[in-house]
Amino acid sequence: MNYVPPTDAIFLLAESRERPMHVGGLQLFRTPDGAGPDFVAGLIEEIRSHPVQWRQFTRRPADPVASFGNVWWTEDDDVDMEYHVRHSAVPRPGRIRELFQLTSRWHGTLLDRHRPLWEMHVVEGIEDNRFAVYTKLHHSLFDGVSALRMNERALSEDPDDPDFRTPWDRTVKKSLPATTNAGITPLSLIRNAAALGGTALSAGGTAASFLPASLKLLNSALRDNHFTTPFDAPRTILNTPIGGSRRFVAQSWEIERVQSVATAAGATLNDVVLTMCSGSIRRYLVEHNALPDKSLTALVPVSLRRNDPEDFGGNAVGAVIASLATDVADPFDRLLAIRESVQSAKRVMSELTPHQILMMSLFNISGLTFTPIPGFVSVTRPPFNIIISNVPGFRNRKYWKGAPLEGVYPASIVMDGQALNITLTSNVDKLDFGITGCRRSVPSLQRFIHHLEDSLAELEKAVGA
C-alpha cells in the first residue's frame, strides 16, 4: 500500500454524494474517411486490450474505503477493462444535445471507490459521422491539467501513425509538453501551495515571507480601488448549497475572433475571455431577475512572467480574484474594468516571491475549505462568485487511430457555494469551453452558450473588430 499525501487526501475527505471530486473531459472526434460502420466497436476492443501500465490507473482507496482509504492507496493487479471502458450510443438523430445529456449524467455520479478511480465512455452515433470520448478521473490522482496531458498521451499529430496508444500506456512516441504559463487550475493550487508551504514551513521560511506578503496585499487593498480581495463578492443564485446532479454544456469559438477584440482594445486574450464570461453571467442573472448591484468576482489563474529565467522557471502562476464588472452595462467599459482589475492583481503578485505567490493563492482559495461545514454557505458571503480557468491546450492538430480531434471540452468540479464552473482550453485555432453546473441551482445551463456568443458579438461591435 502507498501513503496518500494530505494534499491529495483532501479530495477524498471532501467528497460526498452532493460533491463528487472528479474532473472530466469530453473529446469529440470525426470518424476517419473510409472507416466502416464497426470502427468505434473495433476502437473499443483495441482500447480494452491495452494493459494498464500507469499506477494512477490502478489505484483505489484501501479497505475500508470510507476511513482507511483516505490515508492509503491499494493497487488492483487486474483492472476490469470492460467495467472501466464503456460503450454507449446516443439516440437518433445523434445530436450534440443528447451527448451533453449523457455527459451530465456521468459527471454527476460518484466513482466506485472499490475500483480504480477512473472511467472512459466511448459514444458513437453522433451526427456528422462523429464519436466522442468522455473520461473522468478522481482529483486525488489527477488535476485538470494533468488529466488533459494524460489524454494527450494517446493522441498523435500523424493521421497515419501506425502505433495505437491509450492514456495508461507507459511508452509514448515522444515526450509530453511541459505545463507552463497558466497551465494550472485553481483547485490544483490547493495541492501545490500546501505542499510547497509545508516544505518551506519546515525550513522556517514561509512564516517569515507570509507576513510581508500579507502587508503588501493589505496595503494594495486599501490604496488601489481596482484590487479585489476575497469575500468582496455579492451573494447570488450561483452561490448556494448544491445537489449531486450536474449539467454540462460545451462550445468552441475561433481564437482569431477573440484575439481581434483583444488587439483592438489593447487587452489580453484572457481579458476578453473573462469579459465574454462576465457578459454571459450578467445576461443569465438578468433573465432570472437576480443581478446584484455589486459586481461579481471570479477566481482566475494568471501567469506572472519574470525577467530572470532561473526564477521559478521563467514563469510564476498565481490564483487571483478579479472583478467581472457585471455592474457595468456597456460591454467595452466592462472589458476595460476587467482588464484593470486583472492588471492590479498582477502588479501586486509580480512583486512577491514564488513562495509568497503560492501562499497568497492559497489564501485566495481558502474560503473553499469551509464550504463543507453545514450552514457555512448560507450565512457567509462567497469568497468569489465563480472559478474561471483557461488551460493551455494543443497547438497542433491531433488524431486518434486516424480520427481527427475536433473538440476537447473540460468538465470540472462544482461545490457548495460555487454552483457554476467555466473551464476552457485551446485547441489549435479554437477555444473550447466546458461549462459545468449544479442541475438544481443553475437551471437552463445551456443558455450560457448563447450568452457567450452574444457577449463576444457585442464586444466585436464595440471595438470594431
Buried (B, 14 or more C-beta within 10 A) or exposed (E): EEEBEBBBBBBBBBBEEBBBBBBBBBBBBBBBEEBEEEBBEEBBEEBBEBEBEBBBBBBBBBEEBEEEBBBBBBBBEEBEBEEBBBBBBBEEEBEBEBBBBBBBBBBBBBBEBEBBBBBBBBBBBBEEEBBBBBBBBBBBBBBBBBBBBBBBBBBBEEBEBEEBBBBBBEEBEEEEEEBEBBBBBBBBBBBBBBBBBBEBBEEEBBEEBBEEBBEBBEEBBEEBEBBBBBEBBBBBBBBBBBBBBBBBBBBBBEBEBBBBBBBBBEBBBBBBBBBBBBBBBBBBBEEEEEBBEBBBBBBBBBBBEBEEEEEBEEBBBBBBBBBBBBBBEEBBEBBBBBBBBBBBBBBBBBEBBBBBBBBBBBBBBEBBBEBBEEEBBEEBBBBBBBBBBBBBBBEEBBBBBBBBBBBBBBBBBBBBBBBBBBBBBBBBEBBBBBBBBBBBBBEEBBBBBEBBBBBBBBBBEBBEB
